[in-house]
Structure formats: structure tokens, C-alpha cells
Amino acid sequence: MQETIKQSLGEVRLDLAGGSPLPNLGSGLARLRRWAKRNPLPDDEPGGVDDLIEESRQLADHCAEATWQLMEE
């Protein structure tokens, strides 16, 4: 906060752990949000969440068996 006062900065986010004031990221975030709205991910995006869920289900029995064997040792 002292650094902010010294530099006569207006509204800035402060890092309360010390160090320089954090920059205002509002305009950059707004630009990224606008870009994301214009460029949505396709439904068949490789590595999407649905693929990960299916892969996790397929591996669940193998993981359980491996864990069981490790616990018996």
C-alpha cells in the first residue's frame, strides 16, 4: 500500500504479501472474454471432458486392481 501511495496510483489490486502493486487486469480480461465468446470450443474438441470421463471409467477397474495388489504387499 505504501508503494501505491508513493507512485500516486489510483485503484490497483494490492498484493498483501508484499511487493509492488499488481496491475489492473480488467481491460485485458474483458478483451479475452470477448475473444472467448467469438471463438467457442468445438463440440468435438480433442481431449474434451467427455473423453476424459470415458477413459477414467475404462481404467477404473485396472486402477482398483493395481491398488489392491500394492496394499497386499
N, C-alpha and C positions, 0 to 999 in steps of 0.2 A: 504494500500500500504506500509505503514511503517513496519507493521508486516511481510509482504512478504520480504522486504529488510532485516530485522533483521534475518529472518530464511534462507536467501540466497536461496529462492525458485526460480525456473525458471518460465516458463509460467504457471500461475494459473489464474483462474477466480477470480475477486475481488468482494466482497460484498461492494458496495459503501455506504451502510447504516452503516458501521462499523463492527467490529468483525473480526474474523480470516479469512484468505483467504479460499475460497471454494476449495475443492479438484478437481482435474482434473477427470471428469467423462467419458472421451472419450472412454477408453478401456472397461469400464463396459457397456456403451451404445452400443458399437459395438457388444459385446457379446450378449446382449439382442436382438438386431436387427437380428443377425444371428439365434438365437433361434426362434424368431418370424417367420422368413422365412421358417424354417424347420417344424414349428408347427402351420399352419394356423388354424383359427377357422372353424369348420364345417359349412356348409350352413344352417343346421337346429339348430344352436346354440339356446338353450332355452333363452328366453328373448331378442332375437335379435331385431334390429331396426325395421324390418318389423312388428313384433308382437306389438311393442310399438305404431307404427303408426296406426295400425288397432284398437288397444284398445282405443287410443286417439279419433279416428273417432267415435267409438261406444259411447263414453262418452260425446262427444261434445254437443249434444242436452240437455242432463241432466245437464251439467255444465252451459249452457246458461240459462236454466230454473231456476236453483238454484240462479244464479247471478241476474236474473231479479226479482225474489221474494225478495232477500235481498235488492235490490235497491228500491223496492216499500215500504218497511217497514220504 
